[in-house]
Amino acid sequence: MPMHPYAIDVAAGTGADPTGFRARKLRPEHLTAATVVLTATRRQRSLCTALAPGALNRTFTLRQFARLAAAAEPPKDPAAGRCGRRSRRPPAPGGGCNPPPPTRTTA
């Protein structure tokens, strides 16, 4: 299935070439490998955590995540608050918070 037109616009806006990208079915390993999983609805969150119970503590609805982010205090040490610092993934090249563009997958 091809990408949704909105997703194409978003990918193109990041500099990624959306040609050849395809939607794929969500699998447990996608969720367990993710640092954070954001969903639009509570039902989607429930489906994700049923599919991968190990992702429960890092799966949020957008509203939940926004409330948590708004309540969070900035780090005392600015260097300690950099993206990727506590992540299982290495920091983005150049030390920034932007992840690399998505990679192409085949259906």
Backbone hydrogen bonds, N-H to C=O, Kabsch-Sander energy under -0.5 kcal/mol:
donor,donor_aa,acceptor,acceptor_aa,energy
3,M,21,F,-0.6
8,I,4,H,-2.1
9,D,5,P,-2.0
10,V,6,Y,-2.3
11,A,7,A,-2.8
12,A,8,I,-2.7
13,G,9,D,-1.9
14,T,10,V,-0.9
14,T,11,A,-1.0
15,G,12,A,-1.3
16,A,11,A,-1.8
21,F,18,P,-2.0
23,A,1,M,-2.9
30,H,27,R,-1.3
31,L,27,R,-1.2
32,T,28,P,-2.5
33,A,29,E,-1.5
34,A,30,H,-0.6
34,A,31,L,-0.5
37,V,58,R,-3.0
39,T,60,F,-2.4
45,R,41,T,-1.9
46,S,42,R,-2.7
47,L,43,R,-2.4
48,C,44,Q,-2.4
49,T,45,R,-2.5
50,A,46,S,-1.9
51,L,47,L,-1.9
52,A,48,C,-2.2
55,A,52,A,-2.4
56,L,53,P,-1.7
58,R,55,A,-1.6
59,T,56,L,-1.3
60,F,37,V,-2.9
60,F,58,R,-0.5
62,L,39,T,-2.0
65,F,61,T,-2.6
66,A,62,L,-2.4
67,R,63,R,-2.4
68,L,64,Q,-2.5
69,A,65,F,-2.8
70,A,66,A,-2.4
71,A,67,R,-1.7
72,A,68,L,-1.1
80,A,77,D,-1.6
81,G,77,D,-0.7
81,G,78,P,-0.9
82,R,79,A,-0.9
85,R,82,R,-1.7
92,A,96,G,-0.8
95,G,92,A,-2.1
96,G,93,P,-0.7
